[in-house]
Structure formats: structure tokens, C-alpha cells
């Protein structure tokens, strides 16, 4: 039984062609930019009463987006703006979390603040903290309006 040279070559090349086609499909998946797995939440302020959120996301080096839940809108911001706003938020977050006494009684949450994996819940029964978070939200909205 003689096997001809072209048949052997074809049989050997078929697996290589299939591997190349699979590698090309994987590259196509990497190119799509609607993949949110690379998103990192820098910070978030969530109002439980009004069911609204303001979030700052980082999607890569020097790429930042603000997301407003009530308008379901994302606004791209510069890295300088994001760093400035994040610096202010960090300062307020630390003051609220570590600079004030925690509420120890039964709490009805008014706000939740998230920053780098840490969470601070603000109770409705804490008027000073509620007022401070309202100032943070107002400041964020004012700064975002300046961009438009």
C-alpha cells in the first residue's frame, strides 16, 4: 500500500490549519472593547432612599468614567480630574469611617460609600454623617456639570 506524498502532506497540515483558525478566534475575542472584566470601581456613593449611585471607574491606565445611575449615563473624564475628585473622596471617606464614632444601634441605611474594597454605611439616625454625604454628592454633581 503506497501513500502518496500530497495525501500525507494534507493530513499533516489539516491540524495546523485548525490550530491557526482557533488562535485567530481567540484574538477576535480580545479585541472587543465591551468586556467589563477589566473595569475597576475606584469609588461609589449609593443612596438607599433615592436608589441612585455615582461611581468612578477605571478601565485602564489613565482612562476614567463617571457613571450616574439615574440618567444611566457614563461620562469619560481626564485622569487629572479623576485623581483630583478621588483625592477629595478619599479624604471624606476616611473622615467618615475613622474620624467619627460608629453607630451601634439598629440602623436604617441612608448611604453606602465604597472605596478600594472598603465599605462605609451611613445610617439615617446619624444626621451629621448624612449631611456630610449629601455634601459629597452635591460636590460630585457640581464638578461633573462643569465638564459638560
MIKEFI-368863 format. One line per 5 residues: number of its first residue (from 1); their letters; for each residue x, y, z of C-alpha. Coordinates in steps of 0.5 Angstrom, whole numbers, plus 2048, in hexadecimal, padded with zeros to 3 digits. Layout:
N
NUM> a> X Y Z | ...
//
This chain:
148
1> xxxxx> 800 800 800 | 803 806 7FE | 801 80D 801 | 802 813 7FC | 806 819 7FE
6> xxxxx> 801 81E 7FD | 7FC 81A 802 | 801 81A 807 | 802 821 807 | 7FB 823 807
11> xxxxx> 7F9 81E 80D | 7FF 821 811 | 7FD 829 80F | 7F6 828 811 | 7F7 828 819
16> xxxxx> 7FC 82E 818 | 7F6 832 814 | 7F1 830 819 | 7F6 833 81F | 7F7 839 81B
21> xxxxx> 7F0 83A 81A | 7EF 83A 821 | 7F4 83E 823 | 7F1 843 81F | 7EA 843 822
26> xxxxx> 7EE 844 829 | 7F1 84A 826 | 7EA 84D 824 | 7E7 84C 82B | 7ED 850 82E
31> xxxxx> 7EC 856 829 | 7E4 857 82B | 7E4 85D 830 | 7DD 85C 833 | 7E1 857 838
36> xxxxx> 7E0 85A 83F | 7E4 855 843 | 7EA 85A 843 | 7E6 85F 846 | 7E8 861 84D
41> xxxxx> 7E3 865 851 | 7E7 86B 854 | 7E1 86D 859 | 7DA 86D 859 | 7D5 871 85D
46> xxxxx> 7CE 86E 85E | 7C8 871 860 | 7C3 86C 863 | 7BD 871 864 | 7BD 873 85C
51> xxxxx> 7C0 86D 85A | 7C6 871 856 | 7CD 870 855 | 7D3 874 853 | 7D9 870 851
56> xxxxx> 7E0 871 84F | 7E3 86B 84A | 7EA 86A 848 | 7EA 866 841 | 7F2 866 840
61> xxxxx> 7F8 86B 841 | 7F5 872 841 | 7EE 870 83F | 7E9 872 844 | 7E1 872 843
66> xxxxx> 7DC 875 848 | 7D5 871 848 | 7CF 874 84A | 7C9 86F 84B | 7C3 874 84B
71> xxxxx> 7C5 876 844 | 7C8 86F 842 | 7CE 873 83F | 7D5 873 83F | 7DA 879 83E
76> xxxxx> 7E1 878 83D | 7E6 87C 841 | 7ED 87E 841 | 7F2 87B 845 | 7F4 881 849
81> xxxxx> 7EC 883 84A | 7EB 87B 84D | 7F1 87C 851 | 7EF 883 854 | 7E8 880 855
86> xxxxx> 7EA 879 858 | 7EF 87D 85D | 7EA 881 860 | 7E5 87B 860 | 7EB 877 864
91> xxxxx> 7EB 87D 869 | 7E4 87D 86A | 7E3 875 86B | 7E9 875 870 | 7E6 87A 874
96> xxxxx> 7DF 877 874 | 7E2 870 875 | 7E7 871 87A | 7E6 878 87D | 7DF 877 880
101> xxxxx> 7DC 872 885 | 7D9 86C 881 | 7D1 86C 882 | 7D0 866 887 | 7C8 865 887
106> xxxxx> 7C3 863 882 | 7C5 866 87B | 7C1 868 875 | 7C6 86A 870 | 7C5 870 86C
111> xxxxx> 7CC 870 868 | 7D1 86B 867 | 7D8 86D 865 | 7DD 868 861 | 7E5 86A 860
116> xxxxx> 7EA 865 85F | 7E6 85F 861 | 7E4 862 868 | 7DD 864 86A | 7DA 869 86E
121> xxxxx> 7D3 869 86F | 7D0 870 872 | 7C9 86F 876 | 7C3 874 876 | 7C4 874 87D
126> xxxxx> 7CB 878 87C | 7C9 87F 87A | 7D0 882 87A | 7D2 87C 875 | 7CC 87C 871
131> xxxxx> 7CD 884 870 | 7D5 882 86E | 7D3 87D 869 | 7CE 882 866 | 7D3 887 865
136> xxxxx> 7D8 882 862 | 7D2 880 85D | 7D1 887 85B | 7D8 889 85A | 7D9 883 855
141> xxxxx> 7D3 885 851 | 7D5 88C 851 | 7DC 88A 84F | 7D9 886 849 | 7D5 88B 847
146> xxx> 7DB 890 846 | 7DD 88A 841 | 7D7 88B 83C
//
